[in-house]
Amino acid sequence: MQTTSGVSSRIGQEIWLCLSLLMIMPAGAASMRPVPGMATARISSLARLRADKLAIRRLISEYVQSVDAASPKLAARVWWNSPRVSFINPMVWVHGFAAIQRQVYAQAMGRTFLRRDLVVRHVSIHVRGGEAWAEFSWTFHGRYRHGAQTVTSRGIETQVYWKIAGRWRLVHVHYSALPDKTSQ
């Protein structure tokens, strides 16, 4: 027959053993137990992230097409049609999609250049919920509308995207031209 002190002694040993195990257990190990549906949620989250990045990569491709064609109509497939969007480069700071169509696409690209060829490289896309940004380098080859002179410029660009009504839309562009290597 066990005495009361024997019971408390055994409980004390069990508590000591549990505390000892907790002390040597790696941090977070208690939360490593599988949760029903966790693997499925993680897989669907990764699939959603991949799908979002692919959608933005396609929009960047459409953006390039819109620049190459100097087409406000193609730009409308990429940009959010809102006065809240903006476009910044070393020469202009434009607010609103209507102004971007007019100043960037019609004037800067359409009236200035007869031919345009924008080549994008080193694309990096970052998605956080309903917001994303892309970074890339670019090379622009153009032929001026008046005269046969051509130009090549290089730069880096950041684009910001918002998911609006279930679709990714471009809301901001900021690019910087890189120094011309031949002039150094």
Secondary structure, DSSP 8 states (H G I E B T S, - for coil): ---HHHHHHHHHHHHHHHHHHHHHS-TTGGGGS--TTHHHHHHHHHHHHHHHHHHHHHHHHHHHHHHHTT-HHHHTTTB--STT-EEE-SS-EEESHHHHIIIIIIIIIIITEEEEEEEEEEEEEEEETTEEEEEEEEEEEEEESSSS-EEEEEEEEEEEEEEETTEEEEEEEEEEE---GGG-
